[in-house]
Amino acid sequence: MKKEFTVKPMSGYVALLMAILFVGGAIAGFAYGVIWLGIVLTLLFVLMVTGFKVVNPNSSCVMVLFGAYKGTIRENGFFWVNPFYITRHISLRARNFNGEPIKVNDKIGNPIKIGLVLVWRVEETYKAVFDVDDYQHFVLVQSDAALRKLAGLYPYDNFEDHEAVIALRSGGEEVNNELEKEIRERLLICGIEVIEARINYIAYAEEIANAMLRRQQATAVVAARFKIVEGAVSMVEMALEQLSNKKIVDLDEEKKAAMVSNLMVVLCGDKDATPIVNTGTLHS
């Protein structure tokens, strides 16, 4: 299997000087009646002019002669190459691909919308030009396929899949690293270097978004209630312990139960409690 190799062709400035000499000689040949010399030098001038190539910074030029790969120019500058070469300029700059969110199913079948941002560049020009038809289209298609595969490996969140250690919504760097690894493996065939791949958008699909929002709200309410009850029990326990230790009031089991009930209602209620002042005795 062939790989890229770099070449350094003739300087374009030297070739330009030769072209000037050729055209000067051709003019002199026609002027002095040496027609054959003028024709030959004119043909050489045309060949020299058609072989000039300019390679810009962070760019390259792939050269092919009658179907045979003849190397890649990676050095920027002004060059002259064989005029029979078929050349193709390939940018080596980093590129961004900000994909539109696609609709897929997560691990447990929920429809979600997910999108990615990909930073990539051409690393090996031979593979990019000759191993695939269109390397830019190949990058887009394989990135989409990798994102679909990733979405099927993890749930959107762990509300329903409690055994899931990693979820798409909360996986963070682990999910992004897995996505980057998957895309890198897919693009290796066309000589593309993956600089960074990240999920930049994730949400439930429209048809289930409202239902999932209500579920998340309910889960948040349950979690909040759990904390409230846990704190209320600790406060009641502390109050009873302090009353008993300091012997402020002697409470039997029935009074303790009534006090616990009242405190739990006050501490766990949705609204502020309305105090009632007892102006009688404790037993009235």
Stockholm file with secondary structure:
# STOCKHOLM 1.0

chainA/1-284         MKKEFTVKPMSGYVALLMAILFVGGAIAGFAYGVIWLGIVLTLLFVLMVTGFKVVNPNSSCVMVLFGAYKGTIRENGFFWVNPFYITRHISLRARNFNGEPIKVNDKIGNPIKIGLVLVWRVEETYKAVFDVDDYQHFVLVQSDAALRKLAGLYPYDNFEDHEAVIALRSGGEEVNNELEKEIRERLLICGIEVIEARINYIAYAEEIANAMLRRQQATAVVAARFKIVEGAVSMVEMALEQLSNKKIVDLDEEKKAAMVSNLMVVLCGDKDATPIVNTGTLHS
#=GR chainA/1-284 SS CCCCCBCCCEEHHHHHHHHHHHHHHHHHHHHTTCHHHHHHHHHHHHHHHHTEEEECTTEEEEEEETTEEEEEECSCEEEECCTTCEEEEEECSCEEEECCCEEEECTTSCEEEEEEEEEEEESCHHHHHHTSSCHHHHHHHHHHHHHHHHHHHSCSCTTTCTTCSCCTTTCTHHHHHHHHHHHHHHHGGGTEEEEEEEEEEEEECHHHHHHHHHHHHHHHHHHHHHHHHHHHHHHHHHHHHHHHHHTSSCCCHHHHHHHHHHHHHHHHCSSCCCCCCCCSCTTC
#=GC SS_cons         CCCCCBCCCEEHHHHHHHHHHHHHHHHHHHHTTCHHHHHHHHHHHHHHHHTEEEECTTEEEEEEETTEEEEEECSCEEEECCTTCEEEEEECSCEEEECCCEEEECTTSCEEEEEEEEEEEESCHHHHHHTSSCHHHHHHHHHHHHHHHHHHHSCSCTTTCTTCSCCTTTCTHHHHHHHHHHHHHHHGGGTEEEEEEEEEEEEECHHHHHHHHHHHHHHHHHHHHHHHHHHHHHHHHHHHHHHHHHTSSCCCHHHHHHHHHHHHHHHHCSSCCCCCCCCSCTTC
//
